[in-house]
C-alpha cells in the first residue's frame, strides 16, 4: 500500500556530505515520520553508507529505478531517474529534494498535501528571476532557454495561455496520478518511452529537456488532478553574491526565513 507522501533524494558521491546535512535535518524536523528514500549509483552505495550511515532512510540504487539506455551524463541522467521515481517508491506523492537542501523547522504532511491526496503544485510567474535576467544579465526573460522550453512543452501538450510559469525551484512535489496519466495518454498512445520523449524534445526543439516541465506543463494542460498553486517550499540561494549580501546585512536568519519557508538550499555550484 502506498504512503501518502515520501521524501526522495537522487544523489551521487560528490554530494554525499550535503546529503548528510539533509538527512540530519529530516531526522530533526520530520514530525509525521514521512519516509525518506535515497538513490545513487549502485557502485557508490558503500561510500554513501560509510559517510551517512544506514539509518533514517531507505536506499534504492539508480539502476533499480531506471536503467538509462543513452548515457547523457550529469543533470540530464538525474532528470530521467527522477521521472521514474514512482516505479520504485511506494507513495502517492513524492517531494524530490536535491542534495544541497535542508529543512530548518518542523514539517508535516499538511505542508505539502492540500486535501485528500492532492498535493500543492509549485506554479507561479517568477517575476524576481525576470528582473534579475534584465538587471544582472541585460537580457529578456521571455527569450531565455527556459521560456523557449516552456513554449515547446506547451505546444506538445496543448496547454493554453502565454504566461511563463516556473514549476520550481527544488524541492519539487509530484503526484503519481500525473505521471501515470502522462504515461497512459501520451507515451503509450505514441508508442514511445520516457527517455525517447525527453531526447526527442531536445533534438526537435533545440532545448534542454526538463523534468519539471514534463510534469508541470502536462499537469497544466491535461489536469489529471486539480491544481492547487503555491510558491517555493525552500528559500534558494542561486548565487553566492546573494548569500554574502544577506550574511553581511545580517539577514541570513533561519528563524526569520522559517516564517515563509520549510528549508534552505545553498546551491552546490558555489558552496
C-alpha positions as CSV (number, residue, x, y, z in Angstrom):
1,X,0.0,0.0,0.0
2,X,1.3,3.4,-0.9
3,X,2.0,6.0,1.7
4,X,0.5,9.5,1.1
5,X,3.9,11.2,0.9
6,X,7.5,10.3,0.6
7,X,10.8,12.3,0.5
8,X,13.3,11.4,-2.1
9,X,16.9,12.5,-2.9
10,X,18.8,11.4,-6.0
11,X,22.4,12.0,-5.3
12,X,26.0,10.9,-6.2
13,X,29.3,10.7,-4.4
14,X,30.3,14.3,-4.9
15,X,27.3,15.4,-2.9
16,X,27.3,12.8,0.0
17,X,28.4,15.4,2.6
18,X,25.5,17.5,1.7
19,X,23.1,14.5,1.9
20,X,24.3,14.0,5.5
21,X,23.2,17.6,6.3
22,X,19.8,16.9,4.6
23,X,19.4,13.6,6.5
24,X,20.2,15.2,9.8
25,X,17.6,17.9,9.2
26,X,15.0,15.4,8.3
27,X,15.7,13.4,11.5
28,X,15.4,16.6,13.5
29,X,12.2,18.1,11.9
30,X,10.2,15.3,10.4
31,X,7.1,15.4,12.7
32,X,5.0,13.0,10.7
33,X,7.7,10.4,10.1
34,X,7.4,10.8,6.4
35,X,9.6,8.0,4.8
36,X,12.8,9.1,3.2
37,X,14.4,7.4,0.2
38,X,17.9,8.0,-1.3
39,X,19.3,6.7,-4.6
40,X,22.7,6.8,-6.1
41,X,24.6,4.5,-8.5
42,X,24.9,1.0,-7.0
43,X,28.7,1.2,-7.1
44,X,28.6,4.2,-4.8
45,X,26.3,2.7,-2.2
46,X,29.2,1.7,0.1
47,X,30.6,5.2,0.1
48,X,27.2,6.7,0.9
49,X,26.8,4.3,3.8
50,X,30.3,5.0,5.1
51,X,29.6,8.7,5.3
52,X,25.9,8.9,6.4
53,X,25.3,5.5,7.9
54,X,22.4,3.2,7.1
55,X,19.6,4.5,9.3
56,X,16.9,7.1,8.8
57,X,16.3,6.3,5.1
58,X,15.7,3.5,2.6
59,X,18.3,3.0,-0.1
60,X,17.4,2.3,-3.8
61,X,20.0,2.2,-6.4
62,X,19.6,4.4,-9.5
63,X,19.7,1.2,-11.6
64,X,16.7,-0.2,-9.8
65,X,14.7,2.9,-10.5
66,X,15.7,3.2,-14.1
67,X,18.5,1.9,-16.4
68,X,19.4,4.7,-18.7
69,X,19.9,3.5,-22.3
70,X,21.6,6.6,-23.6
71,X,24.2,7.9,-21.2
72,X,23.9,11.7,-21.2
73,X,25.8,12.4,-18.1
74,X,25.3,14.9,-15.2
75,X,21.9,16.5,-14.6
76,X,20.1,15.0,-17.6
77,X,20.7,11.5,-16.3
78,X,19.4,12.6,-12.9
79,X,16.2,14.1,-14.5
80,X,15.4,10.7,-16.2
81,X,15.8,8.9,-12.9
82,X,13.6,11.3,-11.1
83,X,10.9,10.9,-13.7
84,X,10.8,7.2,-13.0
85,X,10.9,7.5,-9.2
86,X,7.3,6.3,-8.8
87,X,8.3,3.0,-10.3
88,X,10.2,2.1,-7.1
89,X,8.9,4.4,-4.4
90,X,5.6,3.3,-2.9
91,X,4.0,6.7,-2.5
92,X,1.1,8.7,-3.9
93,X,3.2,11.9,-3.8
94,X,6.9,12.5,-3.7
95,X,8.8,15.6,-2.5
96,X,12.0,15.4,-4.6
97,X,14.9,17.0,-2.7
98,X,18.3,17.9,-4.1
99,X,21.4,17.1,-2.0
100,X,22.0,20.7,-1.2
101,X,18.7,21.2,0.5
102,X,18.0,21.0,4.2
103,X,15.0,21.6,6.5
104,X,15.0,24.4,9.1
105,X,11.8,23.8,11.0
106,X,9.2,21.1,11.9
107,X,7.4,19.9,8.8
108,X,4.2,17.9,8.3
109,X,2.3,16.1,5.6
110,X,-0.2,19.0,5.6
111,X,2.6,21.4,4.5
112,X,2.6,19.6,1.1
113,X,-0.8,17.9,0.7
114,X,-3.7,20.3,0.2
115,X,-6.5,17.8,0.8
116,X,-7.1,14.1,0.4
117,X,-4.1,13.0,-1.7
118,X,-3.9,16.2,-3.8
119,X,-0.6,18.0,-3.4
120,X,0.1,21.6,-3.8
121,X,1.7,22.5,-7.1
122,X,4.5,24.9,-7.3
123,X,3.3,27.1,-10.2
124,X,3.9,30.9,-10.4
125,X,5.4,33.6,-12.6
126,X,8.9,34.1,-11.3
127,X,9.0,37.8,-11.6
128,X,12.1,38.1,-9.4
129,X,14.0,36.0,-11.9
130,X,12.6,38.1,-14.7
131,X,14.0,41.2,-13.0
132,X,17.4,39.5,-12.4
133,X,17.6,38.5,-16.1
134,X,17.3,42.2,-17.1
135,X,19.3,43.8,-14.3
136,X,22.1,41.3,-14.0
137,X,22.4,40.0,-17.5
138,X,20.8,42.6,-19.6
139,X,18.6,40.0,-21.2
140,X,14.9,39.3,-21.7
141,X,13.4,36.5,-19.7
142,X,10.8,35.8,-22.4
143,X,13.7,34.9,-24.8
144,X,15.7,32.7,-22.4
145,X,16.2,29.0,-22.9
146,X,13.8,28.3,-20.2
147,X,11.0,30.3,-21.8
148,X,11.7,28.6,-25.1
149,X,11.4,25.2,-23.4
150,X,8.1,26.2,-21.8
151,X,6.6,27.1,-25.1
152,X,7.9,23.8,-26.7
153,X,6.3,21.7,-24.0
154,X,3.1,23.7,-24.1
155,X,2.9,23.1,-27.9
156,X,3.3,19.4,-27.4
157,X,0.8,19.0,-24.6
158,X,-1.7,21.7,-25.7
159,X,-1.5,24.0,-22.7
160,X,-3.3,27.4,-23.0
161,X,-2.0,30.8,-22.3
162,X,1.2,32.8,-22.8
163,X,2.4,33.3,-19.3
164,X,5.8,31.6,-18.5
165,X,5.3,29.6,-15.3
166,X,8.0,28.4,-13.0
167,X,7.4,24.9,-11.5
168,X,10.4,25.1,-9.2
169,X,12.8,25.6,-7.6
170,X,13.7,22.4,-5.8
171,X,12.2,20.6,-3.9
172,X,9.6,19.5,-6.5
173,X,6.4,18.0,-5.3
174,X,4.9,15.4,-7.7
175,X,1.8,13.3,-7.8
176,X,1.7,9.7,-9.0
177,X,-1.5,10.1,-11.0
178,X,0.0,12.9,-13.1
179,X,3.0,10.7,-14.1
180,X,0.7,7.7,-14.7
181,X,-1.7,9.8,-16.8
182,X,1.3,11.1,-18.8
183,X,2.4,7.5,-19.5
184,X,-1.1,6.3,-20.5
185,X,-2.3,9.2,-22.5
186,X,0.9,10.4,-24.2
187,X,3.7,7.9,-24.1
188,X,1.6,4.7,-24.7
189,X,-0.6,6.4,-27.3
190,X,2.5,7.5,-29.2
191,X,4.3,4.2,-28.5
192,X,7.4,5.8,-27.0
193,X,9.3,5.6,-23.7
194,X,10.0,8.4,-21.3
195,X,13.7,8.6,-22.4
196,X,12.7,8.7,-26.1
197,X,10.3,11.5,-25.4
198,X,12.9,13.6,-23.5
199,X,15.6,13.1,-26.2
200,X,13.1,14.0,-28.9
201,X,12.2,17.2,-27.1
202,X,15.9,18.1,-27.0
203,X,16.6,17.2,-30.6
204,X,13.4,18.5,-32.3
205,X,13.1,21.8,-30.4
206,X,16.7,22.6,-29.6
207,X,16.1,22.8,-25.9
208,X,17.3,21.1,-22.8
209,X,14.6,18.7,-21.7
210,X,13.4,19.4,-18.2
211,X,11.7,17.1,-15.7
212,X,9.9,20.0,-14.1
213,X,8.3,21.0,-17.4
214,X,7.5,17.4,-18.4
215,X,5.5,17.2,-15.1
216,X,4.3,20.8,-14.8
217,X,3.3,21.6,-18.4
218,X,1.5,18.2,-18.7
219,X,-0.4,18.9,-15.5
220,X,-1.2,22.5,-16.7
221,X,-2.6,21.2,-20.0
222,X,-4.4,18.0,-19.0
223,X,-5.3,18.5,-15.3
224,X,-5.4,14.8,-14.2
225,X,-5.6,16.3,-10.7
226,X,-6.7,19.7,-9.5
227,X,-4.0,22.4,-9.4
228,X,-3.7,24.0,-6.0
229,X,-0.9,26.5,-6.7
230,X,1.8,27.6,-4.3
231,X,5.2,29.2,-4.3
232,X,8.5,27.6,-3.4
233,X,8.8,25.4,-0.3
234,X,12.5,26.3,0.3
235,X,14.5,29.5,0.0
236,X,17.1,29.1,-2.6
237,X,20.4,31.0,-2.8
238,X,21.2,30.7,-6.5
239,X,24.2,33.0,-6.3
240,X,27.0,33.3,-3.7
241,X,26.6,37.1,-4.0
242,X,23.0,37.0,-2.8
243,X,24.0,34.8,0.2
244,X,27.0,37.0,1.0
245,X,24.8,40.1,0.8
246,X,22.3,38.7,3.3
247,X,25.0,37.5,5.7
248,X,26.7,40.9,5.6
249,X,23.5,42.7,6.3
250,X,22.6,40.1,9.0
251,X,19.5,39.0,7.0
252,X,20.5,35.3,6.9
253,X,18.5,34.4,9.9
254,X,17.0,30.9,9.9
255,X,14.2,31.8,12.4
256,X,13.1,34.6,10.1
257,X,13.5,32.5,6.9
258,X,11.4,29.8,8.5
259,X,8.4,32.1,8.7
260,X,8.0,31.6,4.9
261,X,10.0,28.5,4.0
262,X,10.4,24.9,5.2
263,X,14.1,24.9,4.3
264,X,17.1,26.4,2.6
265,X,19.1,25.5,-0.5
266,X,22.7,26.7,-0.9
267,X,23.4,25.7,-4.4
268,X,26.2,23.3,-4.8
269,X,27.7,25.1,-7.8
270,X,29.2,27.7,-5.4
271,X,29.1,26.2,-1.8
